[in-house]
Amino acid sequence: MNFQTFRLKANNYPVFKYVDILKWFPHDNEQTIKQNLKSWVKKELLERIIKGIYKLKETEIKEELLLASYFDETSYISLESALSLYGMIPEYPYSITSVTTNKTKKISTNYGVFSYRKIKSDLFFGFKLITGDHYLYRLAAPEKALFDFMYLNQREIKTPDYFKEMRLSLPNTISWKKLLSLFYHLKNKDIISYLKSYANHQ
């Protein structure tokens, strides 16, 4: 496998994993592949984003959100990042926020900080797939993004003013039916009345 052969294959992907390379070139010696990758990174033909994840140096990542699913396959974008994307909070967060069934963690890269918060596996739903050329990532629906935020921060939510301080904006398209079905999972049921009170005074 020389670089031109590798480039022809990798050029179709914005980002790819080491395991993808092994699948692309199944007959190549794995040790040789590792040596080539190390050499190409050193020559700045290839970029190692984090361990096991690469991109061609010439390839521009137009949407950093897609990286979130590469770093943790059992995750979806939610919380502040999703709320911001839907215009439900005014600020875009410092890090790209996701929930995961794996452990809570933070990954720092040249493309930003990616934060993951752990949720129970039975709450891993309520997202849609965003697809592009040879990539996809999961994005929480508006109701699920809000629920995830409240679920993971329910100890801090003690009055309706919490939502005022975060400058939460509930769009007309929000489904209260969906929200109420999700609220069943909250231990702090007072949050439901706090949110309704805040919504009535928006």
C-alpha positions in Angstrom: 0.0 0.0 0.0 1.6 3.3 -1.1 0.2 6.7 -0.2 -1.5 7.3 -3.6 -3.4 4.1 -3.4 -4.3 4.9 0.2 -5.3 8.5 -0.7 -7.6 7.3 -3.5 -9.6 5.3 -0.9 -9.4 7.7 2.0 -10.3 10.7 -0.1 -14.0 9.6 -0.1 -14.2 9.9 3.7 -14.0 13.1 5.9 -12.7 11.0 8.8 -11.8 7.4 9.1 -10.7 4.9 11.8 -7.7 2.6 11.9 -10.1 -0.4 11.7 -11.5 1.1 8.5 -8.0 1.0 7.0 -7.6 -2.6 7.9 -10.8 -3.4 6.1 -9.8 -1.4 3.0 -6.5 -3.3 2.7 -7.1 -6.7 4.2 -4.1 -8.3 2.5 -1.5 -5.8 3.7 0.7 -6.6 6.7 -0.7 -4.8 9.8 2.7 -3.8 11.0 3.5 -2.2 7.7 0.2 -0.3 7.8 1.1 1.1 11.2 4.5 2.1 10.0 3.1 3.8 6.9 0.5 5.7 9.0 3.2 6.9 11.4 5.4 8.0 8.5 2.5 9.9 6.7 1.6 11.7 9.8 5.2 12.8 10.3 5.3 14.0 6.6 2.0 15.9 7.3 0.2 13.9 4.6 -2.1 12.5 7.2 -3.5 13.9 10.5 -4.1 11.8 13.6 -7.0 13.4 15.3 -7.0 11.1 18.3 -5.7 7.6 18.8 -7.1 5.4 16.0 -8.9 8.2 14.1 -7.4 10.0 11.1 -8.1 12.3 8.2 -6.2 13.3 5.1 -4.3 16.5 5.8 -5.9 18.0 2.7 -9.4 17.2 3.7 -11.4 20.0 5.4 -13.9 19.0 8.1 -16.8 21.3 7.4 -19.0 20.0 10.3 -17.2 19.3 13.6 -20.3 17.7 14.9 -19.7 14.5 12.9 -16.6 13.9 14.9 -18.6 13.2 18.1 -19.9 9.9 16.8 -16.4 8.8 15.7 -15.0 9.4 19.2 -17.9 7.5 20.9 -20.1 5.3 18.8 -22.6 4.8 21.6 -23.5 8.5 21.8 -25.7 11.2 20.3 -25.4 15.0 20.3 -27.7 16.5 23.0 -27.8 18.9 25.9 -26.4 22.4 25.3 -25.2 21.7 21.7 -28.5 20.4 20.5 -30.5 23.1 22.4 -28.3 25.7 20.8 -28.8 24.2 17.3 -32.5 24.3 17.8 -32.4 28.0 18.9 -33.6 27.0 22.4 -30.7 28.7 24.2 -28.8 31.7 22.8 -25.2 30.7 23.4 -23.3 28.0 21.6 -21.5 25.9 24.3 -17.7 25.8 24.6 -17.7 22.1 24.0 -19.7 19.8 21.7 -22.0 18.0 24.1 -23.3 14.5 23.8 -24.8 11.8 26.0 -23.4 8.3 26.0 -24.0 4.9 27.5 -20.2 4.8 28.2 -18.5 6.7 31.0 -18.5 10.4 31.3 -15.5 11.9 29.6 -14.0 14.9 27.8 -11.9 14.8 24.6 -9.8 17.8 23.5 -8.8 18.0 19.9 -7.7 20.6 17.3 -11.3 20.7 16.3 -12.7 21.6 19.7 -13.6 19.9 23.0 -16.1 17.0 22.9 -17.9 16.3 26.2 -19.9 13.2 26.9 -22.2 12.6 29.9 -23.3 9.1 30.8 -27.0 8.1 30.8 -28.7 4.8 31.4 -29.0 2.5 28.4 -32.8 2.6 28.6 -32.7 6.3 27.9 -30.7 6.0 24.8 -33.4 7.0 22.3 -35.0 10.1 20.9 -32.5 11.0 18.3 -32.3 11.2 14.5 -29.6 10.3 12.1 -27.8 13.1 10.2 -26.1 11.7 7.1 -23.6 13.0 4.6 -21.0 11.7 2.2 -19.6 8.6 4.0 -20.5 9.8 7.5 -23.4 10.0 9.9 -24.1 11.2 13.4 -26.9 11.2 15.9 -28.7 14.3 17.0 -31.3 14.4 19.8 -34.8 15.7 19.0 -35.6 19.0 20.6 -37.8 17.4 23.3 -35.1 14.7 24.1 -32.3 17.3 24.2 -34.3 19.3 26.8 -35.2 16.2 28.8 -31.5 15.0 28.8 -30.5 18.4 30.1 -33.1 18.4 32.9 -32.4 14.7 33.7 -28.7 15.2 34.1 -29.1 18.5 36.0 -32.2 17.8 38.0 -30.4 18.3 41.4 -29.6 21.9 40.4 -33.1 22.8 39.1 -34.9 24.1 42.2 -37.1 26.9 40.8 -38.6 28.2 37.5 -35.9 30.8 37.6 -33.3 28.2 36.6 -34.8 28.2 33.1 -34.9 32.0 33.0 -31.2 32.1 33.9 -30.4 29.7 31.1 -32.6 31.9 28.8 -34.5 28.9 27.6 -36.8 29.5 24.6 -39.5 26.9 23.9 -40.5 26.9 20.2 -44.1 26.6 19.2 -43.3 23.3 17.6 -42.2 21.7 20.9 -44.4 18.7 21.7 -45.6 18.8 25.3 -47.0 15.3 24.8 -43.5 14.0 24.1 -42.0 16.0 27.0 -44.6 14.7 29.5 -43.9 11.1 28.4 -40.2 11.7 29.0 -40.7 13.3 32.4 -41.8 10.0 33.8 -38.1 9.2 34.1 -37.3 12.2 36.3 -36.9 11.6 40.0 -37.6 15.3 40.8 -41.2 15.6 39.6 -41.3 19.3 40.7 -39.2 20.1 37.5 -42.4 19.6 35.4 -44.3 22.3 37.3 -41.2 24.6 37.1 -41.0 24.2 33.4 -44.7 24.8 32.9 -44.6 27.9 35.1 -41.7 29.3 33.1 -43.4 28.5 29.8 -46.6 30.3 30.9 -44.6 33.4 31.6 -42.5 33.5 28.5 
